[in-house]
Amino acid sequence: MQAIAAFALRGRNQAILSVIGFATLAIFFAPFGLFSAAVIGLVTLVKGSAQGLVITVIASVFMLGISSLTGQMVLGLEYVIFYWLPVWFLARLLASHYSLSLVVMVAAIVGMLAAVVLATMYVSYEAQWNKVVLDNLLPLLKDSNLAKTQQELESIIYDIGRQIISFGAAYWVLSMSASLFIARWWQSLLYHPGGFGEEYRKLRFGIIFSVIALAIVLLAMLIPANALPGLAVKGIAITLLVVFLFQGLAVAHHVVAVRKLRAIWLFMLYVAMMVFMPYEILLIALVGLTDNWANYRLRTKPV
């Protein structure tokens, strides 16, 4: 990873090649897209916001050109608008000596606004959205030989469509933040080994933000998600849970570092997150949320 970061910082051409290269690889394996945006974040953190923006603009021109030739213009626009530009903006904030916690909170606020926009668009274009989801998923469910009637299958698909809307903003915040974390990690590898780990383990969002988040989560549990208010509040709540998932993981990393535990404990935690999804994720997010009052890291004593 250090070699990749060093290559991207050699010059403008290398940075653009890295951005486009990772974006192309993402066609075959989606997580490579995180590294594409991370290169933009790295250049912005190390060489400044102006250089980062130049790389973003030039890479965007190449990306949109390639996308138009392959008939994937929408995909190209998604990368530019929803990944590269937001990560450039977040990296610019981080490079301006804002704390990592504050920058992630900014990403969360942007994500909450996106949740409201998605919910509004869903309510406004519900019939069209349901048709798109139905056309894509109904054949798959029919092929799965589920013992369901046509009406029951359609009901399941419509519910999946609402879930996609509810989780859309949270996924966006997760992707933006992950790319920013990778960029900061790369910067740390090159200029301050171990620095990102120290910074991430201090991630904390404060009591005020936690109280607001807790109120929204409780509200989301009370309002049915079958109309605009319920959909919007649910999308905001899920976005906030993703943010506090980061803090919960910061607590776990702190405990492992302070107690000098083996890295296998963190590996097992991440495996458990995938195996016991979403329960393990909710539990870790709850740890992150309550940490703002309980301050688990202060209570963790070294061996």
Phi and psi in degrees as GROMACS dihedral restraints (atoms count N, CA, C in turn):
[ dihedral_restraints ]
;  ai    aj    ak    al  type     phi  dphi    fc
    3     4     5     6     1   -62.9    20    10
    4     5     6     7     1   -37.5    20    10
    6     7     8     9     1   -65.6    20    10
    7     8     9    10     1   -38.7    20    10
    9    10    11    12     1   -64.1    20    10
   10    11    12    13     1   -45.2    20    10
   12    13    14    15     1   -62.1    20    10
   13    14    15    16     1   -43.6    20    10
   15    16    17    18     1   -63.5    20    10
   16    17    18    19     1   -40.4    20    10
   18    19    20    21     1   -62.6    20    10
   19    20    21    22     1   -43.8    20    10
   21    22    23    24     1   -64.4    20    10
   22    23    24    25     1   -25.0    20    10
   24    25    26    27     1   -94.3    20    10
   25    26    27    28     1    -0.4    20    10
   27    28    29    30     1   -66.0    20    10
   28    29    30    31     1   -33.1    20    10
   30    31    32    33     1  -178.6    20    10
   31    32    33    34     1   175.2    20    10
   33    34    35    36     1   -62.9    20    10
   34    35    36    37     1   -42.8    20    10
   36    37    38    39     1   -63.8    20    10
   37    38    39    40     1   -41.2    20    10
   39    40    41    42     1   -65.0    20    10
   40    41    42    43     1   -39.0    20    10
   42    43    44    45     1   -65.5    20    10
   43    44    45    46     1   -45.3    20    10
   45    46    47    48     1   -63.7    20    10
   46    47    48    49     1   -42.7    20    10
   48    49    50    51     1   -59.9    20    10
   49    50    51    52     1   -40.3    20    10
   51    52    53    54     1   -65.8    20    10
   52    53    54    55     1   -43.8    20    10
   54    55    56    57     1   -61.1    20    10
   55    56    57    58     1   -51.0    20    10
   57    58    59    60     1   -67.7    20    10
   58    59    60    61     1   -39.1    20    10
   60    61    62    63     1   -61.9    20    10
   61    62    63    64     1   -47.1    20    10
   63    64    65    66     1   -66.0    20    10
   64    65    66    67     1   -37.2    20    10
   66    67    68    69     1   -63.6    20    10
   67    68    69    70     1   -37.4    20    10
   69    70    71    72     1   -68.1    20    10
   70    71    72    73     1   -42.4    20    10
   72    73    74    75     1   -63.5    20    10
   73    74    75    76     1   -27.5    20    10
   75    76    77    78     1   -65.7    20    10
   76    77    78    79     1   -19.4    20    10
   78    79    80    81     1   -62.5    20    10
   79    80    81    82     1   -33.5    20    10
   81    82    83    84     1   -94.7    20    10
   82    83    84    85     1   -29.3    20    10
   84    85    86    87     1  -147.2    20    10
   85    86    87    88     1   102.8    20    10
   87    88    89    90     1   -51.4    20    10
   88    89    90    91     1   -39.2    20    10
   90    91    92    93     1   -57.8    20    10
   91    92    93    94     1   -19.8    20    10
   93    94    95    96     1   -61.9    20    10
   94    95    96    97     1   -23.4    20    10
   96    97    98    99     1   -61.0    20    10
   97    98    99   100     1   -30.4    20    10
   99   100   101   102     1   -63.0    20    10
  100   101   102   103     1   -38.7    20    10
  102   103   104   105     1   -71.3    20    10
  103   104   105   106     1   -31.4    20    10
  105   106   107   108     1   -60.5    20    10
  106   107   108   109     1   -49.6    20    10
  108   109   110   111     1   -69.1    20    10
  109   110   111   112     1   -32.2    20    10
  111   112   113   114     1   -62.9    20    10
  112   113   114   115     1   -34.0    20    10
  114   115   116   117     1   -61.6    20    10
  115   116   117   118     1   -42.5    20    10
  117   118   119   120     1   -62.3    20    10
  118   119   120   121     1   -42.0    20    10
  120   121   122   123     1   -62.7    20    10
  121   122   123   124     1   -40.8    20    10
  123   124   125   126     1   -63.9    20    10
  124   125   126   127     1   -47.5    20    10
  126   127   128   129     1   -60.8    20    10
  127   128   129   130     1   -40.1    20    10
  129   130   131   132     1   -65.5    20    10
  130   131   132   133     1   -41.7    20    10
  132   133   134   135     1   -66.9    20    10
  133   134   135   136     1   -38.6    20    10
  135   136   137   138     1   -90.3    20    10
  136   137   138   139     1   -43.9    20    10
  138   139   140   141     1  -105.9    20    10
  139   140   141   142     1    -3.0    20    10
  141   142   143   144     1   105.4    20    10
  142   143   144   145     1   161.5    20    10
  144   145   146   147     1   -66.6    20    10
  145   146   147   148     1   -33.4    20    10
  147   148   149   150     1   -64.4    20    10
  148   149   150   151     1   -47.4    20    10
  150   151   152   153     1   -64.4    20    10
  151   152   153   154     1   -39.0    20    10
  153   154   155   156     1   -62.5    20    10
  154   155   156   157     1   -39.6    20    10
  156   157   158   159     1   -68.8    20    10
  157   158   159   160     1   -38.4    20    10
  159   160   161   162     1   -60.3    20    10
  160   161   162   163     1   -46.2    20    10
  162   163   164   165     1   -61.5    20    10
  163   164   165   166     1   -41.7    20    10
  165   166   167   168     1   -62.5    20    10
  166   167   168   169     1   -45.4    20    10
  168   169   170   171     1   -65.6    20    10
  169   170   171   172     1   -47.3    20    10
  171   172   173   174     1   -65.0    20    10
  172   173   174   175     1   -44.6    20    10
  174   175   176   177     1   -62.8    20    10
  175   176   177   178     1   -35.0    20    10
  177   178   179   180     1   -65.1    20    10
  178   179   180   181     1   -40.9    20    10
  180   181   182   183     1   -61.2    20    10
  181   182   183   184     1   -46.1    20    10
  183   184   185   186     1   -62.2    20    10
  184   185   186   187     1   -44.5    20    10
  186   187   188   189     1   -63.3    20    10
  187   188   189   190     1   -45.1    20    10
  189   190   191   192     1   -68.4    20    10
  190   191   192   193     1   -34.4    20    10
  192   193   194   195     1   -64.9    20    10
  193   194   195   196     1   -46.2    20    10
  195   196   197   198     1   -64.2    20    10
  196   197   198   199     1   -40.4    20    10
  198   199   200   201     1   -64.8    20    10
  199   200   201   202     1   -39.2    20    10
  201   202   203   204     1   -67.6    20    10
  202   203   204   205     1   -35.6    20    10
  204   205   206   207     1   -69.9    20    10
  205   206   207   208     1   -31.9    20    10
  207   208   209   210     1   -96.1    20    10
  208   209   210   211     1     2.3    20    10
  210   211   212   213     1    73.9    20    10
  211   212   213   214     1    22.5    20    10
  213   214   215   216     1  -118.7    20    10
  214   215   216   217     1    43.2    20    10
  216   217   218   219     1   -59.5    20    10
  217   218   219   220     1   -38.3    20    10
  219   220   221   222     1   -61.7    20    10
  220   221   222   223     1   -42.1    20    10
  222   223   224   225     1   -62.5    20    10
  223   224   225   226     1   -41.9    20    10
  225   226   227   228     1   -62.5    20    10
  226   227   228   229     1   -43.2    20    10
  228   229   230   231     1   -64.3    20    10
  229   230   231   232     1   -36.3    20    10
  231   232   233   234     1   -61.3    20    10
  232   233   234   235     1   -44.7    20    10
  234   235   236   237     1   -60.8    20    10
  235   236   237   238     1   -47.3    20    10
  237   238   239   240     1   -66.8    20    10
  238   239   240   241     1   -49.1    20    10
  240   241   242   243     1   -80.4    20    10
  241   242   243   244     1   -40.3    20    10
  243   244   245   246     1  -100.3    20    10
  244   245   246   247     1   -10.2    20    10
  246   247   248   249     1  -124.3    20    10
  247   248   249   250     1   -60.0    20    10
  249   250   251   252     1   -66.8    20    10
  250   251   252   253     1   -50.9    20    10
  252   253   254   255     1   -65.0    20    10
  253   254   255   256     1   -44.7    20    10
  255   256   257   258     1   -61.9    20    10
  256   257   258   259     1   -40.3    20    10
  258   259   260   261     1   -68.3    20    10
  259   260   261   262     1   -38.0    20    10
  261   262   263   264     1   -58.5    20    10
  262   263   264   265     1   -44.7    20    10
  264   265   266   267     1   -63.7    20    10
  265   266   267   268     1   -44.8    20    10
  267   268   269   270     1   -65.4    20    10
  268   269   270   271     1   -40.5    20    10
  270   271   272   273     1   -65.8    20    10
  271   272   273   274     1   -35.2    20    10
  273   274   275   276     1   -62.4    20    10
  274   275   276   277     1   -42.6    20    10
  276   277   278   279     1   -63.2    20    10
  277   278   279   280     1   -44.8    20    10
  279   280   281   282     1   -64.7    20    10
  280   281   282   283     1   -37.6    20    10
  282   283   284   285     1   -70.1    20    10
  283   284   285   286     1   -20.0    20    10
  285   286   287   288     1   -88.3    20    10
  286   287   288   289     1    22.4    20    10
  288   289   290   291     1    72.1    20    10
  289   290   291   292     1    17.7    20    10
  291   292   293   294     1   -76.0    20    10
  292   293   294   295     1   149.6    20    10
  294   295   296   297     1   -72.4    20    10
  295   296   297   298     1   156.7    20    10
  297   298   299   300     1   -60.9    20    10
  298   299   300   301     1   -38.4    20    10
  300   301   302   303     1   -60.7    20    10
  301   302   303   304     1   -44.8    20    10
  303   304   305   306     1   -65.7    20    10
  304   305   306   307     1   -40.5    20    10
  306   307   308   309     1   -65.1    20    10
  307   308   309   310     1   -40.4    20    10
  309   310   311   312     1   -65.9    20    10
  310   311   312   313     1   -35.7    20    10
  312   313   314   315     1   -64.4    20    10
  313   314   315   316     1   -37.7    20    10
  315   316   317   318     1   -61.9    20    10
  316   317   318   319     1   -44.1    20    10
  318   319   320   321     1   -59.8    20    10
  319   320   321   322     1   -39.1    20    10
  321   322   323   324     1   -64.2    20    10
  322   323   324   325     1   -42.3    20    10
  324   325   326   327     1   -64.1    20    10
  325   326   327   328     1   -42.3    20    10
  327   328   329   330     1   -61.4    20    10
  328   329   330   331     1   -41.7    20    10
  330   331   332   333     1   -64.1    20    10
  331   332   333   334     1   -37.8    20    10
  333   334   335   336     1   -65.1    20    10
  334   335   336   337     1   -40.2    20    10
  336   337   338   339     1   -63.0    20    10
  337   338   339   340     1   -39.6    20    10
  339   340   341   342     1   -63.6    20    10
  340   341   342   343     1   -36.9    20    10
  342   343   344   345     1   -62.1    20    10
  343   344   345   346     1   -39.9    20    10
  345   346   347   348     1   -66.2    20    10
  346   347   348   349     1   -42.7    20    10
  348   349   350   351     1   -63.2    20    10
  349   350   351   352     1   -44.5    20    10
  351   352   353   354     1   -61.9    20    10
  352   353   354   355     1   -43.7    20    10
  354   355   356   357     1   -63.9    20    10
  355   356   357   358     1   -40.8    20    10
  357   358   359   360     1   -64.2    20    10
  358   359   360   361     1   -44.4    20    10
  360   361   362   363     1   -64.3    20    10
  361   362   363   364     1   -37.8    20    10
  363   364   365   366     1   -63.8    20    10
  364   365   366   367     1   -45.1    20    10
  366   367   368   369     1   -65.0    20    10
  367   368   369   370     1   -37.2    20    10
  369   370   371   372     1   -73.5    20    10
  370   371   372   373     1   -32.4    20    10
  372   373   374   375     1  -124.4    20    10
  373   374   375   376     1    38.8    20    10
  375   376   377   378     1   -60.0    20    10
  376   377   378   379     1   -43.8    20    10
  378   379   380   381     1   -62.9    20    10
  379   380   381   382     1   -44.3    20    10
  381   382   383   384     1   -66.5    20    10
  382   383   384   385     1   -41.7    20    10
  384   385   386   387     1   -64.0    20    10
  385   386   387   388     1   -44.5    20    10
  387   388   389   390     1   -62.4    20    10
  388   389   390   391     1   -35.2    20    10
  390   391   392   393     1   -66.2    20    10
  391   392   393   394     1   -42.3    20    10
  393   394   395   396     1   -61.3    20    10
  394   395   396   397     1   -48.6    20    10
  396   397   398   399     1   -64.1    20    10
  397   398   399   400     1   -41.4    20    10
  399   400   401   402     1   -63.4    20    10
  400   401   402   403     1   -45.6    20    10
  402   403   404   405     1   -62.8    20    10
  403   404   405   406     1   -31.6    20    10
  405   406   407   408     1   -87.2    20    10
  406   407   408   409     1   -33.7    20    10
  408   409   410   411     1  -100.9    20    10
  409   410   411   412     1   -27.3    20    10
  411   412   413   414     1   -59.4    20    10
  412   413   414   415     1   -45.1    20    10
  414   415   416   417     1   -60.2    20    10
  415   416   417   418     1   -36.8    20    10
  417   418   419   420     1   -66.5    20    10
  418   419   420   421     1   -42.5    20    10
  420   421   422   423     1   -70.0    20    10
  421   422   423   424     1   -33.9    20    10
  423   424   425   426     1   -66.5    20    10
  424   425   426   427     1   -39.3    20    10
  426   427   428   429     1   -68.8    20    10
  427   428   429   430     1   -20.7    20    10
  429   430   431   432     1   -79.5    20    10
  430   431   432   433     1    -2.7    20    10
  432   433   434   435     1    60.2    20    10
  433   434   435   436     1    36.8    20    10
  435   436   437   438     1   -70.8    20    10
  436   437   438   439     1   139.7    20    10
  438   439   440   441     1   -80.4    20    10
  439   440   441   442     1    65.6    20    10
  441   442   443   444     1  -130.3    20    10
  442   443   444   445     1   149.3    20    10
  444   445   446   447     1   -77.7    20    10
  445   446   447   448     1   167.3    20    10
  447   448   449   450     1   -57.0    20    10
  448   449   450   451     1   -42.0    20    10
  450   451   452   453     1   -65.8    20    10
  451   452   453   454     1   -39.6    20    10
  453   454   455   456     1   -66.7    20    10
  454   455   456   457     1   -40.1    20    10
  456   457   458   459     1   -63.5    20    10
  457   458   459   460     1   -41.8    20    10
  459   460   461   462     1   -64.0    20    10
  460   461   462   463     1   -38.8    20    10
  462   463   464   465     1   -62.7    20    10
  463   464   465   466     1   -41.8    20    10
  465   466   467   468     1   -62.4    20    10
  466   467   468   469     1   -42.7    20    10
  468   469   470   471     1   -67.2    20    10
  469   470   471   472     1   -40.5    20    10
  471   472   473   474     1   -63.1    20    10
  472   473   474   475     1   -37.2    20    10
  474   475   476   477     1   -66.6    20    10
  475   476   477   478     1   -39.4    20    10
  477   478   479   480     1   -61.1    20    10
  478   479   480   481     1   -40.4    20    10
  480   481   482   483     1   -60.2    20    10
  481   482   483   484     1   -41.6    20    10
  483   484   485   486     1   -67.6    20    10
  484   485   486   487     1   -36.0    20    10
  486   487   488   489     1   -65.4    20    10
  487   488   489   490     1   -38.1    20    10
  489   490   491   492     1   -60.6    20    10
  490   491   492   493     1   -42.4    20    10
  492   493   494   495     1   -64.2    20    10
  493   494   495   496     1   -43.7    20    10
  495   496   497   498     1   -64.1    20    10
  496   497   498   499     1   -37.3    20    10
  498   499   500   501     1   -92.8    20    10
  499   500   501   502     1    -7.0    20    10
  501   502   503   504     1   -59.4    20    10
  502   503   504   505     1   -49.7    20    10
  504   505   506   507     1   -66.0    20    10
  505   506   507   508     1   -39.3    20    10
  507   508   509   510     1   -62.9    20    10
  508   509   510   511     1   -41.7    20    10
  510   511   512   513     1   -63.2    20    10
  511   512   513   514     1   -38.3    20    10
  513   514   515   516     1   -64.0    20    10
  514   515   516   517     1   -46.6    20    10
  516   517   518   519     1   -62.7    20    10
  517   518   519   520     1   -41.0    20    10
  519   520   521   522     1   -60.0    20    10
  520   521   522   523     1   -43.9    20    10
  522   523   524   525     1   -67.6    20    10
  523   524   525   526     1   -46.6    20    10
  525   526   527   528     1   -59.3    20    10
  526   527   528   529     1   -47.2    20    10
  528   529   530   531     1   -66.0    20    10
  529   530   531   532     1   -40.5    20    10
  531   532   533   534     1   -62.2    20    10
  532   533   534   535     1   -42.4    20    10
  534   535   536   537     1   -64.4    20    10
  535   536   537   538     1   -40.0    20    10
  537   538   539   540     1   -64.3    20    10
  538   539   540   541     1   -41.2    20    10
  540   541   542   543     1   -62.9    20    10
  541   542   543   544     1   -41.0    20    10
  543   544   545   546     1   -63.4    20    10
  544   545   546   547     1   -43.5    20    10
  546   547   548   549     1   -61.4    20    10
  547   548   549   550     1   -43.4    20    10
  549   550   551   552     1   -66.5    20    10
  550   551   552   553     1   -37.6    20    10
  552   553   554   555     1   -64.0    20    10
  553   554   555   556     1   -44.3    20    10
  555   556   557   558     1   -60.0    20    10
  556   557   558   559     1   -44.0    20    10
  558   559   560   561     1   -59.6    20    10
  559   560   561   562     1   -40.5    20    10
  561   562   563   564     1   -64.5    20    10
  562   563   564   565     1   -41.7    20    10
  564   565   566   567     1   -59.4    20    10
  565   566   567   568     1   -36.8    20    10
  567   568   569   570     1   -84.0    20    10
  568   569   570   571     1   -35.8    20    10
  570   571   572   573     1  -122.6    20    10
  571   572   573   574     1   -19.9    20    10
  573   574   575   576     1  -153.6    20    10
  574   575   576   577     1    73.7    20    10
  576   577   578   579     1   -52.5    20    10
  577   578   579   580     1   129.4    20    10
  579   580   581   582     1    86.7    20    10
  580   581   582   583     1    -7.5    20    10
  582   583   584   585     1   -66.5    20    10
  583   584   585   586     1   -40.5    20    10
  585   586   587   588     1   -65.4    20    10
  586   587   588   589     1   -38.9    20    10
  588   589   590   591     1   -59.5    20    10
  589   590   591   592     1   -44.2    20    10
  591   592   593   594     1   -62.0    20    10
  592   593   594   595     1   -42.8    20    10
  594   595   596   597     1   -67.0    20    10
  595   596   597   598     1   -44.9    20    10
  597   598   599   600     1   -66.5    20    10
  598   599   600   601     1   -37.2    20    10
  600   601   602   603     1   -66.9    20    10
  601   602   603   604     1   -14.0    20    10
  603   604   605   606     1   -94.8    20    10
  604   605   606   607     1     2.5    20    10
  606   607   608   609     1   -57.3    20    10
  607   608   609   610     1   125.2    20    10
  609   610   611   612     1  -158.3    20    10
  610   611   612   613     1   135.1    20    10
  612   613   614   615     1  -107.0    20    10
  613   614   615   616     1    -7.8    20    10
  615   616   617   618     1    89.9    20    10
  616   617   618   619     1   161.5    20    10
  618   619   620   621     1   -69.6    20    10
  619   620   621   622     1   -41.8    20    10
  621   622   623   624     1   -61.3    20    10
  622   623   624   625     1   -48.8    20    10
  624   625   626   627     1   -62.3    20    10
  625   626   627   628     1   -35.5    20    10
  627   628   629   630     1   -68.8    20    10
  628   629   630   631     1   -39.9    20    10
  630   631   632   633     1   -64.1    20    10
  631   632   633   634     1   -44.1    20    10
  633   634   635   636     1   -61.0    20    10
  634   635   636   637     1   -44.7    20    10
  636   637   638   639     1   -63.0    20    10
  637   638   639   640     1   -44.3    20    10
  639   640   641   642     1   -62.2    20    10
  640   641   642   643     1   -41.6    20    10
  642   643   644   645     1   -62.5    20    10
  643   644   645   646     1   -41.2    20    10
  645   646   647   648     1   -68.0    20    10
  646   647   648   649     1   -41.2    20    10
  648   649   650   651     1   -63.0    20    10
  649   650   651   652     1   -44.2    20    10
  651   652   653   654     1   -64.0    20    10
  652   653   654   655     1   -39.3    20    10
  654   655   656   657     1   -63.9    20    10
  655   656   657   658     1   -39.9    20    10
  657   658   659   660     1   -63.5    20    10
  658   659   660   661     1   -29.5    20    10
  660   661   662   663     1   -74.6    20    10
  661   662   663   664     1   -20.0    20    10
  663   664   665   666     1   -97.3    20    10
  664   665   666   667     1   -29.2    20    10
  666   667   668   669     1   -94.1    20    10
  667   668   669   670     1   126.9    20    10
  669   670   671   672     1   -62.3    20    10
  670   671   672   673     1   138.7    20    10
  672   673   674   675     1   -92.1    20    10
  673   674   675   676     1    44.8    20    10
  675   676   677   678     1  -114.6    20    10
  676   677   678   679     1    10.6    20    10
  678   679   680   681     1  -144.1    20    10
  679   680   681   682     1   175.1    20    10
  681   682   683   684     1   -55.9    20    10
  682   683   684   685     1   -50.0    20    10
  684   685   686   687     1   -59.7    20    10
  685   686   687   688     1   -44.6    20    10
  687   688   689   690     1   -65.6    20    10
  688   689   690   691     1   -42.1    20    10
  690   691   692   693     1   -64.0    20    10
  691   692   693   694     1   -43.3    20    10
  693   694   695   696     1   -65.2    20    10
  694   695   696   697     1   -45.9    20    10
  696   697   698   699     1   -65.4    20    10
  697   698   699   700     1   -39.4    20    10
  699   700   701   702     1   -64.1    20    10
  700   701   702   703     1   -42.9    20    10
  702   703   704   705     1   -62.5    20    10
  703   704   705   706     1   -40.8    20    10
  705   706   707   708     1   -65.0    20    10
  706   707   708   709     1   -42.8    20    10
  708   709   710   711     1   -62.3    20    10
  709   710   711   712     1   -43.7    20    10
  711   712   713   714     1   -65.5    20    10
  712   713   714   715     1   -38.6    20    10
  714   715   716   717     1   -61.0    20    10
  715   716   717   718     1   -42.9    20    10
  717   718   719   720     1   -66.2    20    10
  718   719   720   721     1   -36.5    20    10
  720   721   722   723     1   -63.7    20    10
  721   722   723   724     1   -36.4    20    10
  723   724   725   726     1   -62.5    20    10
  724   725   726   727     1   -41.8    20    10
  726   727   728   729     1   -62.5    20    10
  727   728   729   730     1   -43.6    20    10
  729   730   731   732     1   -76.7    20    10
  730   731   732   733     1   -17.0    20    10
  732   733   734   735     1   -61.8    20    10
  733   734   735   736     1   -40.8    20    10
  735   736   737   738     1   -60.0    20    10
  736   737   738   739     1   -42.5    20    10
  738   739   740   741     1   -68.6    20    10
  739   740   741   742     1   -38.3    20    10
  741   742   743   744     1   -61.4    20    10
  742   743   744   745     1   -40.7    20    10
  744   745   746   747     1   -67.9    20    10
  745   746   747   748     1   -33.7    20    10
  747   748   749   750     1   -62.8    20    10
  748   749   750   751     1   -39.2    20    10
  750   751   752   753     1   -62.3    20    10
  751   752   753   754     1   -44.8    20    10
  753   754   755   756     1   -62.2    20    10
  754   755   756   757     1   -44.2    20    10
  756   757   758   759     1   -63.9    20    10
  757   758   759   760     1   -37.3    20    10
  759   760   761   762     1   -64.4    20    10
  760   761   762   763     1   -45.1    20    10
  762   763   764   765     1   -61.2    20    10
  763   764   765   766     1   -44.5    20    10
  765   766   767   768     1   -62.8    20    10
  766   767   768   769     1   -41.3    20    10
  768   769   770   771     1   -68.9    20    10
  769   770   771   772     1   -45.6    20    10
  771   772   773   774     1   -69.7    20    10
  772   773   774   775     1   -41.0    20    10
  774   775   776   777     1   -82.7    20    10
  775   776   777   778     1    -2.3    20    10
  777   778   779   780     1    55.5    20    10
  778   779   780   781     1    45.0    20    10
  780   781   782   783     1   -83.5    20    10
  781   782   783   784     1   162.0    20    10
  783   784   785   786     1   -71.5    20    10
  784   785   786   787     1   152.0    20    10
  786   787   788   789     1   -64.0    20    10
  787   788   789   790     1   -18.2    20    10
  789   790   791   792     1   -59.9    20    10
  790   791   792   793     1   -27.9    20    10
  792   793   794   795     1   -65.6    20    10
  793   794   795   796     1   -40.7    20    10
  795   796   797   798     1   -68.9    20    10
  796   797   798   799     1   -39.4    20    10
  798   799   800   801     1   -59.2    20    10
  799   800   801   802     1   -44.7    20    10
  801   802   803   804     1   -64.6    20    10
  802   803   804   805     1   -34.8    20    10
  804   805   806   807     1   -63.7    20    10
  805   806   807   808     1   -45.9    20    10
  807   808   809   810     1   -68.1    20    10
  808   809   810   811     1   -35.4    20    10
  810   811   812   813     1   -64.4    20    10
  811   812   813   814     1   -43.3    20    10
  813   814   815   816     1   -61.5    20    10
  814   815   816   817     1   -35.4    20    10
  816   817   818   819     1   -60.0    20    10
  817   818   819   820     1   -38.8    20    10
  819   820   821   822     1   -78.8    20    10
  820   821   822   823     1   -38.0    20    10
  822   823   824   825     1   -73.6    20    10
  823   824   825   826     1   -42.0    20    10
  825   826   827   828     1  -104.9    20    10
  826   827   828   829     1    24.6    20    10
  828   829   830   831     1   -60.0    20    10
  829   830   831   832     1   137.6    20    10
  831   832   833   834     1   -95.7    20    10
  832   833   834   835     1     2.9    20    10
  834   835   836   837     1   -64.5    20    10
  835   836   837   838     1   -43.4    20    10
  837   838   839   840     1   -65.0    20    10
  838   839   840   841     1   -38.0    20    10
  840   841   842   843     1   -64.9    20    10
  841   842   843   844     1   -42.9    20    10
  843   844   845   846     1   -62.7    20    10
  844   845   846   847     1   -39.0    20    10
  846   847   848   849     1   -64.4    20    10
  847   848   849   850     1   -44.8    20    10
  849   850   851   852     1   -66.4    20    10
  850   851   852   853     1   -39.5    20    10
  852   853   854   855     1   -63.2    20    10
  853   854   855   856     1   -36.8    20    10
  855   856   857   858     1   -65.1    20    10
  856   857   858   859     1   -39.3    20    10
  858   859   860   861     1   -60.6    20    10
  859   860   861   862     1   -44.5    20    10
  861   862   863   864     1   -63.2    20    10
  862   863   864   865     1   -40.9    20    10
  864   865   866   867     1   -65.1    20    10
  865   866   867   868     1   -49.3    20    10
  867   868   869   870     1   -73.8    20    10
  868   869   870   871     1   -17.6    20    10
  870   871   872   873     1   -60.7    20    10
  871   872   873   874     1   -25.9    20    10
  873   874   875   876     1   -68.1    20    10
  874   875   876   877     1   -20.1    20    10
  876   877   878   879     1  -103.2    20    10
  877   878   879   880     1   -46.4    20    10
  879   880   881   882     1   -77.8    20    10
  880   881   882   883     1   -27.5    20    10
  882   883   884   885     1    51.3    20    10
  883   884   885   886     1    63.1    20    10
  885   886   887   888     1   -59.7    20    10
  886   887   888   889     1   -33.1    20    10
  888   889   890   891     1   -66.6    20    10
  889   890   891   892     1   -35.0    20    10
  891   892   893   894     1   -68.1    20    10
  892   893   894   895     1   -29.5    20    10
  894   895   896   897     1   -81.8    20    10
  895   896   897   898     1   -13.6    20    10
  897   898   899   900     1   -81.4    20    10
  898   899   900   901     1   118.4    20    10
  900   901   902   903     1  -100.3    20    10
  901   902   903   904     1   140.3    20    10
  903   904   905   906     1   -67.8    20    10
  904   905   906   907     1   155.3    20    10
